[in-house]
Amino acid sequence: MANRNTIDVWIEKLTNSIENTTFREFKLVIDNSGDFRQQWFDFKNKWQQDFVLRQLNRLKP
């Protein structure tokens, strides 16, 4: 597990890539983030699953 400082640096890089550049830059940061890369994909997958479930639940009578 990464230390807190490493996480803060990674979050800053990720935030800057989202705010200041194209998706290509964001993808580059993710692809070159070592252990955080898998954590990103795990987070993204969970978020998408939760999103779909929320949408389906909205359709229930």
Secondary structure, 3 states (H helix, E strand, C coil): CCCHHHHHHHHHHHHHHHHHCCHHHHHHHHHCCCHHHHHHHHHHHHHHHHHHHHHHHHHCC
